Amino acid sequence: MNKKRLQKYANLIARCGANVQKGQEVLINAELDQPEFVKMVVDECYKAGASKVNVDWSYQPLMKSHVRYCSKKVLGDLDKWQLEKWEHQAEALPCKIYLMSEDPDGLAGINQKKYAECMASRSKLIKPIRNRMENKYQWCIAAVPSKEWAKKVFPGERVGAAVEKLWEAILSTSRVDDDPIEAWRKHNQDLKERCDYLNALRIKELKYKSKSGTDFRVGLLPDAVFMAGGEETFGRGVYYNPNIPTEEVFTSPRRGDADGIVYSSKPLSYGGQLIDKFWIKFEGGRAVDVGAEENESLLRELIAMDEGAAYLGECALVPYSSPIRESGLLFYNTLFDENAACHLALGRGFTNVLRDYERYSEEEAHERGINDSIVHEDFMIGTEDMSITALCEDGIEVKIFENGEWAF
């Protein structure tokens, strides 16, 4: 891949994604797949004014070894130094950049029940610290190709050619063109205008229907708004883009207010494995039953992770004509596949969708109807024929989506 184009991508992540501020610390999480590109991102963060950039490396085969050989007590706990590291983050509020390249099948064969329980145990230890950081720091998730991921997306290609094609798909859908920063400015403006229109409607609930079998309604919160693209940190007002790429307009629904059935339109990559061709039935806002042709037991473990995992934390609207869907690729990666279709998310909601969210504590936001959980897992339900109708507070119904596209 052309190094100048990769440099533009690294600059986009540092300047437009995380929007590193002068004197700020940066923490990068990455796998071992593209060390040269990770260095490019490190350099761009320093050029943006970062005081210190640390890289945490991970490697899926090591996690498989840990799950196989560690006891549940050891794997589900955190050492003192690990908790101190989290405490430092809560105090310093570094930018956090996640460069994803995981093999979609990288954790296949592990003891999934043990892994899920241990990760849930760890998350409970981290959660009180993470809650103190919520909405106060910039973060950005972007992607780089690994050989295994590339071969999954392009199984008929040689490894080198597959990696090159996946690089091209990542860069093109991330708007890395002649001027990526300007492209993202225009994209964010378009998303903002759509949010403004939806928020002016004062939507009470959304009704979804498609030929796949989806027939579903979900209630929205009267004091929540739709958001998209960039966000601002609480207190400092630093504008950043959490996801590169992104095509969604989203909000968090009212916990406990959803009924009907939804059918997946793409596989869900969860815990290093794929859940495919599945459905979820909701009653009283809770997922009461599920089915899947592939990894149904894993889906059941997901909704049982904690009390909030069976409730919804997000409703996201994505047109069928999104650049990611039009690429014709199944990425086997939620960062991309969620931006190819309308989707929902099980688990944790977003407290910052509440109007004047800074007035509320974490507990007060949950009392107002934002779901709480240690998980947040997006799953795709959008189809070419999907219709979505908004029931507004004044009783008027407005078509939001028609045949998979924006109806306005």
ABEGO torsion letter per residue (X at the ends): XBAAAAAAAAAAAAAABAGBBBGBBBBBBBBAABAAAAAAAAAAAAAAGBABBBBBBBBAAAAAAAAAABBAAAAABBBAAAAAAAAAAAAAGBBBBBBBABBAAAABGBBAAAAAAAAAAAAAAAAAAAAAABGABBBBBBBBBBAAAAAAABAABBAAAAAAAAAAAAAAAAGBBABAAAAAAAAAAAAAAAAAAAAAAGBABBBBBBAAGBBBBBBBBAABBBBBEBBBBBGAGBBBBABOBBABBBBBBBBGBBBEBBBBABBBBBGGBBBBGBBBBBBGGBBABBBBABGAAAAAAAAAABAAAABBABBBBBBAABAAAAAGBBAGBAAAAAAABBBBBBEBBBAAABBGAAABBAAAAAAAGBBBBABBBBBBABBAABBBBBBBAAGBBBBABBGGBBAX
